[in-house]
Amino acid sequence: MLDSFRRWIGVQATRYRFRTVRDPILSFRGGFVAARSALVVLPFDRDQPPPLLELAEALKGRFAQDHITIVAAEHQLDIGRLLPRSHVLRVPARDLTTLYLPRKDVIEAITARQYDLAIDLNLDFLMPSAYICRVSGARIRMGYDRAGAEHFFNFIIRRKPGIAREKAYHRLAEFLRTF
């Protein structure tokens, strides 16, 4: 119960921080086609590593590797082999505040670069990954549909209930290859 309350406080603090920031109206297709740099937040859970090979290939086909920033948990070591020239930022659990927000040094590392597209690959709501996408300043912020997603993302990917995790990532990779 305490964790859910802390998470709720974190969402409210984020809403308050970004209350005056309005997303400009943009053509999604135009904004996506013009995107030259990407921020990708990997799922932070330890239980099931995401199937990253297809997504990495789709990202390499869409963006230059040196224009891709990957935010990963400290235990995710394989992403460096899939995208060797990309910038990888590791976020250990100790770099999160009690409200599940990333600490200042993590935010500074993310905002040091500019992004056109930010993608949160967490299928469930995780405060740190959603906040990282929001604070990144990316014109297009994509995340999966879940409670509270509208406060962090301006493009929400609907996922049918019961769809396997691999299938959800496969569809995202197909989407990235489309544009």
N, C-alpha and C positions, 0 to 999 in steps of 0.2 A: 504494500500500500504506500509506503514511504517513497519507493522508486517511482510509482506512477504520479504521485504528487510532485516530486522533484521534476519529472518530465513535463508535467503540466505547467509548472512555474517557468521552466525553460522555454516552452512554446509561447507563453504569454510575454516573457521578456523579449523574445525575438520579434513578436508582433509589435511590441511597443517600440523597439529599436528601429524597425523598418516602416513605421506607421506613415511617415511622410514620403517615403520612396515609392514612386509610382512607375510601373513598367510602361514603357512607350508602346503604343499600338504598332505592331509590325506584321508584315507578311511573313508567315512562318516559312513558306517555301523560299522566299527571297532571303530571309535571314539565315536559313539553314544552308542554302547554296553558297552564300557569301562567307560563311564561317571558315576561318583559317586556323583557329586554335581551339583545343578542347580540354576540359577538366573532367576526369572520370573518377568517381568515387566508388571503389569496390565495396562489396558487402563486408561488414566487419565481423560477421559470425565465424566461429571456429568450427562449427559442426560440419557444414557442407561447403567445400570450396566451390566457387562458381565455375561453370565451364567457360573459361576465358579464351580458348584458342580461336573460336569463330568470331567472337567480339574483337579480339586483337587484330585479326586479319581484316575485319571490316573497318576498324579504326585506321589501320595502316593504309588501306585503300582510299580512305577519305581525307586523312590529314598527314602532313609530314610528321615523322616521329618526334622531331625536336620541338614540335608545337603541341605535343600531348603531355599533359600532366596527370599522373595517376596518384590518387590518394588511397593508401592501403594501410591496413592494420600492421602492427609490427611482426605478426606471424606469417604474413603473406609474402613469401620470398620468390615465388615463381614468376611474378609479373615482369621482373627485370629481364628474364630470358625471352619472354614473348615480345616485348617492346624495348629492345636494348638501348635505343637512343632517346627514349622519352625521359621526362623528369619524374622521378618517383619520390613522393613525400610520405613518409611513414608516420602514423599517428598512434603512439602507444596509449594504452588505457590511462596511464598516469597524466597524460596531457589533456584530460577532460576535467572540467570543473564539476562541482557537486550538482549542477543543473544540467549536466551532460552536454555542455557547450565546450568547444575547443578553446584551449588557452590562447593568450595573446600572441605568443611566438608562432603557433600554428597558423593563426589567422594572418599574421604578417607574411609568412612564407607563401600563403595562397594568394594574397592580394598584391604580392610583389610582381606578379605576372598578370597579363590581361587575357581574358577568355571570351570567345564568341559563343561557345556552347558548353554547358555543364550538364553532366549526366550522373544521376544517383542510381546505382545498380541494386540498392537494397530493396527487396520486395516488401519488407515490413517497415514500419516507421521506426527510424533510428534518428534521434535528435542530432547527433554530431554530423552525420552525412548530409542531412537536409539543411542544416545550418551552414555547412561548408559550401554547398551549392548556392545558397541564398547570398552569402557574403562575398562570393567570388566576383560578383558584378557582371556575370555573363548575360548577354542579351537574351539567350534562350536557355532556360533551365528546365531540364526534363527529369521527371521522376515518376515512379509507379503510383497508381491511385491507392490512396489510403487516407485514413482520417487525418485531417490537418495539412494535407499536401498542398492545398491551395494557398497557404501562407508562405510556401517556400519555392514553388515551381510555377512557371507560366505555361508549361506544356505538360499535361498529365497523361501518362500511358495507362489506358484501361486494361486490366488483366481479368479475364474470365475466371470465376471461382473454380478451383480444381485443376487449373492448367498447371502442368509441371514446370518447375523452375527452369529446366533446360529449354523447354519450348518457349518460355517467355524471353529468355536471352537470345534464342534463335530468331524470334520475330524482331527483336531490336536490332540484331545484326543485319537482317534483311532490310529493315528500314534504313539503316545507315548506308547500305550499299545502293539503295534506290536513288538517293540524291547524289 
